[in-house]
């Protein structure tokens, strides 16, 4: 089986007044229908990697890659139109904060239908039914009521579930989740992750899960890429996290306070210039 | 020296019809680090804000260092004893003031004279050199901003620090640095902490006792040792504990 997504030597750079900023510097990986986690600190290039795959990098940025291939389609050479057809239909992205990523002046149901009707020719009635079914799939108790609400009328956890519903309504093959639960409470986090996990498994999607929380990612994904300063410093199967070789990965693992471990002060992450070479 | 630093008795806060705090009682001893956990909307931040005088409380009492306060009126003496650090380091620093001015303001209000030395020392203490003194907050990272917010709280040499989710807007790796900084400050100055967080891991690392809040009420107060030994009575506490252990795929 050929991989769903092939990324080879991806580079993203932003020209600024003080010279080029290289956000992503030579990232390579392949993704099948599996769950891949990308972990790193702020500024490590993990979100820009996801955005480059989606084609959401700002226009002035420069993207180069030896190959960026989605199911046989060369993403670097396709037209903007084809890219738009792909986005939302075959690949979708969940963003961090539902407060900012949902349209505040459009009812929730209408937003889901908008996604659906952009990509498929369906009747108004069928699209409404599919939107309601999708809201039900993300465990929203009263979909009929939520359908007519505006984003400010729902909680953060509900907003994120709506976001997931909207992204999955067209049945994408690749889902990129960029810190999908960082803006949520711990208790709600688990619920949302559980829903996401079930839907991804049921529908056999490829998932790229971007987060700064290594423990969370490793419990959720099959494989983890650890990024530092725009590069992948280590790739690990999640089950083997304890065997992490790179000091940066170990640092990310150790810096979290956990119940029952008394380490005062907490070990702090080291950052060395040579890791970025 | 185990006097009571701060005590809240039967505090009630309502916003119109909504009861945000429903007869909340808590006692914090001098030199203690006290945690408050709960989900969004449980009233944990409201409690802290009511103590700081940012919300009005309707009934109940608040006693700090032997003096009682009511409503939202707080005098200078209160603020030289109690200072607060907020959740969002992007929202809590004035965008058009330099770090120097931000730190000068509390000193000016409280009539300190040796401002220069104090600002330099405060920056030093939070691990930022004097090079940061004339920067604006947009020139700082999230972690650096939170350090400035802590410096601003510590510069008046308070006895009690109210911490409202001080690290939840930060990366896991930066969180460790800020928590270490807070612990060091507490050790050096013998401070009393009241720390709010939704992360039980952070609270159990930082605190000795904690209150679990739900829907505006304190459902349980336990020591961290009891928490670690799973000696608590509320189902809700167990849920929070499970949540803090991370995602598990149900079979």
Interface residues (C-beta under 8 A of the other chain):
Chain A: X41 X42 X155 X156 X185 X186 X187 X188 X189 X190 X193 X194 X197 X212 X213 X214 X215 X216 X219 X220 X251 X252 X255 X256 X257 X258 X259 X260 X264 X265 X266 X267 X268 X269
Chain B: X39 X40 X141 X142 X171 X172 X173 X174 X175 X176 X177 X179 X180 X183 X184 X198 X199 X200 X201 X202 X204 X205 X206 X227 X228 X239 X240 X241 X242 X243 X244 X245 X246 X247 X248 X249 X250
